[in-house]
Amino acid sequence: MDPQELTPKRIVAELDKYIVGQAQAKRAVAVALRNRYRRARLSGEMRDEVIPKNILMIGPTGVGKTEIARRLSGLVGAPFIKVEATKYTEVGYVGRDVDSMVRDLVEAAIRMVRAERIEETRAAAEAAAVERLADIIEPATRVAGSSAPDNVLSALLGGQRGARPMPEAPPPQRSEELENRRERVRQELRSGFYDVRMIEIDVEEPQTVITLGGPQMEEMGGNMSELLGSIMPKKRSKKRVTVADAKAIFTQEEAAKLLDNESLKREAVRRAEEDGIIFIDEMDKIAGGNRVGAGPDVSREGVQRDILPIVEGSTVITKHGPVKTDHVLFIGAGAFHISKPSDLIPELQGRFPIRVELASLTKDDFKTILTQPKNALIEQYRQLLATDDVKLTFTDDGIDAIARLATLVNEQTENIGARRLHTMLEKALEGVSFEAPERGGSVVVDAAYVEERLADIVKDQDLSQYIL
């Protein structure tokens, strides 16, 4: 989608397709995203001076905090990662350091850009894959290529210094008859004529990742594997596959050859720096708070102080190059039941100037979640069971019963928000899902159907804690 068309109102409208309610949070992230577009249109020093206004979302689990951030990144194709603040530990202790969130963001950007580049080169890669398959299926039409260099070391180093370059030989030509046969094979390969035939091909073996032990050594191990992989010759092995599978394997290999890894890395780092979004969940778990009997805890204030320079803006060294976090958008989130946002250290509070509170979901919200969003749960179950020829029909009173019972269980036990609907529907439709391949036909889910399967469990609070 064109960024110019993504006005705040349009962004909120797109988020409304998937997330029910939470208008305040949607407005906040919409403005933050639009400000990125506005900053990109600035020039000179002012562009560097404008920093993103990070957001702190406050609300119970299952109300849409993560989904808002994930859908937001998807609208503009921005690199996005979600991390839990509790998995980091203070520097000096065993555990992941906070810099790893930036490295993870760059890896997400690398995957995104690589997928785009592969899609751009897919036509050329598929054509090259068809040529390789044609060589296997009709060897007689194959044209002999140039032989490999005798001196492997010279090939790796780009040839001996001062050596006279060999004159290029003219490309070999096929006779008209062979060219016609070759073209016929190409057409048959493209049409899928040979898809089920089994052939033997040479494939590259997956690169072995060197693990040096401990989460702190992940980056070093990855760098070592990449370095050795670029120096050592690729290991290949024989494999029997169908022509259809061989076409997919060859297309992937040919696409990798067409990629310019250096420009890919540069673009990925640029996107991570300019467009990246890092969602830090469970911020309330690292808030200090005045807890009775609480001793020193390395996963609280120490982690806050380690996160602070990343959020403030610093340079993190990754295997793809240095990455500045000055313009990365950080979205923090937490329930803050026990602690409060004011329990965070003042410096970190100041780096999350926009705070929005997400409301708990009501029965009416549950009914809307079940039916209205683009990925509505009821529609998911309808289509899933339709694959086994079961027509699933939900009546209005059946939907009302599911929403009412989900609200009741959330009130009686732990409030897990909309995630409760998944457990309710799974339990209510367990029998149908189990018997669907054999029974087929139609199933009507009304209030009586739901009550029959869920009422007893809901009434028994001890049982509902385990089942629902």
N, C-alpha and C positions, 0 to 999 in steps of 0.2 A: 504494500500500500504506500502511495506517495506521502512522505512526511508532511508536505504542505497541506494535504487534505485532512490530516489528523488534528483537527481542532479539539480542544478539551471536550466539547459537547459530543463530537464524533467518537472520541475515545471512550467516554462514559457509555455511549450507546452500544459500542462493541463489547464492552465489559458486561453490560446488562444481558447480553445473549447467554452468558455462562454463569454469572454470579448474581444471586438474589439479594436485594437490599444493599446495605452498607454504602449509601450514597456519599457520605462524607469522605470515606476512604477512597472511593473512586474519583471524586473530584480532586483530592489531594494528589494522587498519582497521575491523573490526567494533566494537571498543571505542571507537575515536575517533568513529565515527558515533553510537553509543549515547550517548556523553558529550554530544553536541550536543542530543539529545533531553532528557537530564537537565538540561542548562543551561537549555533553554527553559522548564522547569517551575519554575526558581528565580525569585525575585522580589527586588526591591530592589537594593542595591549589590552583593550577592554575584554576581548574574547578570553584571554588567559585569566583575567581577574574574576570573571563570573564563575562561581563554583556551584555545584548542584546542592539543592536544599534537601538533605536527607530526611527520611520519614520514619517515625516510630509508630507502629500500629499496636494498639492495646485492645485485647479482647480474648475471650475464651477460645479453646481449640475448636476447630470445625466450623468456623463462621466465615471463612473465605480469605484469610490473610495471605496464605501462600498462593492461592489460586489467582488472586488479584495481581500479584507481582509476576507470576508465570505468564498469565494471559497478556499482561502489559508488554513484557519482553517479546512475546510472539507477534504482537501487532507490528512492530518495527524491525523484527529480525535481529534483536540485540542479544549479545552473549549474556546468558543468565545462569547463575548457580544458586542453590540453596544450601546453607550450612547451618549447623547447630552450634551455638556458642559454647555449649557444655562439652564438646569434643576437643576443645582446645585447652591446653594447660599452660601455666605460667612458664616463661623461659627458664631453663635450668632443671625442669622436671621432664620425665619421660612422657611423651605425648606429641600430638601434632602441633606445630607452631602456627601462629596466625597467618604468616606469610603464605601458607599453603592455600588459603582461600583465593589469593590472587593468582597463584599458579594454576589452580583449578579453573579459574575464569578464563585464563589464556588458553588452556586446553579445550574448553568449550568453544572458544572463538576459532581455534584451529580446526576443530571438527566441522564447525559451521561453514567456514570459508572453503575447506577442502570439499565438502559436499556440493557447494555452489560451483566450484571449478570443475569438479568431475561431471556435473550436469552440463556445463558449458561445452566440455570436450567429449560428451557421450557419443555424438554422431561419428566423430573421427575415431574414437576408441572402438566402437562397434564395427566400423569398416575394417579396421586393422585386425580385430578378432575374427571377422569373417574370412579375411585372407589367410590367417593362420589355420583356421579350420579347413579351408579349401585345400591347403597344402597337405593336410592329413587325409582327407577324403579322396582327393584326386591328385596323388603325388606326381602323376605324369605331367600335370600342368604347372608344376612348381618351377620357378626360375632360380637357378643357382645363384646364391648371393656371394658376397665377398667373404673370404675366410677370416677367421679370428686371428689377431696378432700372435706371432710366435712368442714374443717377449712379453709376458704378463706384467712384469714390473714396469716396462716401458709404457704399456697401455695405461697402467694406474697413474704413472707420473706424467702422462701426456707426451710420451716419446722422448728420445735422447736429444740432449741439447746439441744444436748444430747439425742434426741429421737432415739430409735433403728430403723434402716431402715427396712421397710417391705420387705420380700422376694419377688422377682419377680415371678409372675405366668407365667407358660409356655404359649406361644401364642396359642389362640384357633384355632382349625382346623375345616375345612368344610369336609363334606362327599364327596365322589367322584362325586355323582350325583349333589350335590349343586355346587361343583367346576366347573363342566361342564356347568351347567346353568349360573354360574357367568361369565365364559369365553365367552359364547355365547353373553351375554349382553354387555360385554366389546367390543367385535368385532363389534356389531351392533352400539354401541355408537361411536366408532372410524370411522365407515363408514358413519355416518350421518343418519342412519335409523330412529332415534327418533328425529331428529332436529326440526321438526315442532310441536311436542307434547308440550302442556302446562303443566307445573308443578309448584308447590309452594316450594320455597326455603327460607332459612334464609340468609339474607345478612347483612353485616356490614354497618351501616349508616356512611356517610361521617363525618369526624371529624370537629367540629365547630371551626373556627378560631376566637380567641379572639382579638378584635380590641380595643386598648386602646386610640386611637385618635391621629392623626397627623403622618406625615411620619417618624418623629424621633422615634416613638414608635413601628414601624413595627417589628424590631428585637426582642424587649421585648415581644410583643404579640405572635410572632412565637415561642419563647422559652417557654412561658407559656403554649401555646396550646400543644406543644410536651411533656412537663413535665406532664401535667394533662392526656394527652392521654395514656402515658405509665403507669400511676398509676391506673386510673379509668378503670373499665371493659368496653369492647367494647359494644356499643349498637347495637342490631340486630333487624331486622324487617322482617316480612313475605312479600314475593313478588311473583307474578305470572309472569313467563317468559317462553319462549320456551327453550327446552333442549339445543339448540345451544347457546342461550344467557347465560344460566346457566353454560355451559361448559366454556365459556369465563370468567365469573365472578369467578368460582371456580379456574380456572387456575391462574388468577391474585392473588387470595388469597393464594393459595398454593405456588406460586412463592415468595410472600412476606414473607412467613414463612421460606423459604429456604435461604433467604438473611442474611448475616452477616453484620448488619448495621455498626458496628464499623470498620471493615476492609474496607467497602464501603466508609465510610467517610474519612478514612486515605488515600485511593487511590485517592479520589476526591480532597482532599487538595493537595496531591503531584502533581497531574496533573495541578491543577490551578497554583501552584507555578512554576512548571518547564515548562509547555507547554501552559499556558493560554495566550490568545490574547485579549486585550481590545482596541476597536476602539472608539476613542473619536472624535465625529463629532462636527461641528460648533465651531472649535477652534478660528476662526476669530471673532466670536461674543463676546468673552471674552478678545480679544486683547485690550490694552489700547487705543492707537491712540490719536492723537491730534485733537479731534472733537470740533468744535466751539460750545460753549454753553453747552458743556457736563458737568454735575455735577457729584457728587459722585455716583457710580453705584456698588452696592454690588455684581452684577453678573459678574464683569470683573476682575480687578486686584486681588480682594479678593479671587475669585474662583481660579485664577491662583496660588496664594500662598498656597491655600489648596490642589490643585492637585499636586503641586510640590513634597511634601514628598512621595506621593503614587508612582509617577513616579521615583523618586530618589531611592526608596527602603525603605520600612518600614514594620512593622508588624501590621496587622489589625486583631482585635479580631472579630471572627464570632461565630455563635452558633455551628459550626462544629469544632471549634478550631482556634488557631492563624494561620494566613496566611501571609507569607513573599512575598513581591512584587518585590524583587530584580531581579528576572529573568523572570518576566512577560513581554511580548512584547507589547509595547504601539504603536498604530498607530494613529496619529492625522490627522485630515483632516479639510479643510475649503476652501471656495471660495476665501477669502482675496481680495474682490473687493475694499472695502473701507479701511480696515486696511491692514497692511503688517505683515509678520512673525516677522520682527524686532520690531513690536509694542508689542510683548509678552515680559514679564519680562526676563531679560538675563538668570537667572537661569533655567527657563523653556525652553528657546531656546536651551540651552546647553544640555538638556536632549532629544532633538530630532535632533541628529547630521546629519541624512540622510534626505535630502529634495528633493522631486521629484515634477515636475510640470506636470499636466495632461492637454493635449490639448483639446480644444473644438472640438466637433464632426462635421464633414463635411457631405455633401450630400452623398458622396461615403461611408462614415462610416455608415450612416443610411441604405443604401442599403445592406451593409454587415450584419448589425445587424438584418435586416429583414429576411435574408436568410441563413446565414452561421453558426451561433453558434448552439450548440447542442440543446439549448432550444429556437431556433429562433421563433420570434413572429408569423410569417406567418404559420409555422408548428403547432403552438399551436392552431391558429384559424381553420386550416384545420381539425385537429383531434377533436376539440370541436364540430364543426358543423357536422362532419361525424357521430356523435352519434345520430343526427336527420336526417340522410340519406340525407344530403346536401353535394354535392361534390363541394368544393371551389377550383377554379383555379386562380392563379395570373399570369398575363403575365409580361414580362420584362418591358414594358412601364407603366404598372400599378404600379409596384414596384418603378419605377423611379419617377412616379408622386407623390406617397406617400412621398418618401424621399425628393423630391424637395419642396413640400408644407410644410413639417415639418421644413425644413431648413428656409424657408421664414417666417413662423410664429415665429420661435425662434428669427429671426433677428428683426422682427417688434415688438414683445412683449418681455416678459421675456424669457431668454434662460434657458430652463429646460432640455436641453440635450436629451438623448434617451427616457426620459419619455414622450416626445411629441409624439412619435410614438404610444404609447398606446392610447392617446386621438384621434389621427388621425384615427387609425384603428377602434376604437370603433364607432366613428361617421360615418365612411364610411360604416361599416358593420351593423349599427344599424337596418336597415330594414330587412336584411337577418336574423339576429339573432332573431328578433321579430317574423318573419313569418316562420322560419325554421321548427317547428314541423308539420305545416300543408302543406307547399309547397313541401319540398323535392327537388329532381332533382339536376341540376348543375347550378352553378353561376360562371361566368367569370369576374374577377376584372381586367379591363384594364384601360388605361389612361382616356378614356371617362367616364367610370363608376366612377372613383375617382373624376374627374373634376366636374361631374354633382352634386355630393354630397358635395364637399368641396370647390369648387372654390368661390362661393358667400360668404361663411363664411370667407374665407381667405382674400378676397378683403375688406370686412367690418372689419376694425381693431377693432372698438369698440365691434362688435359682437364676433370676434374671441377671445378677451380677456376673455369673459365669457364662450364660448363654447369650444374653443381649448386651 
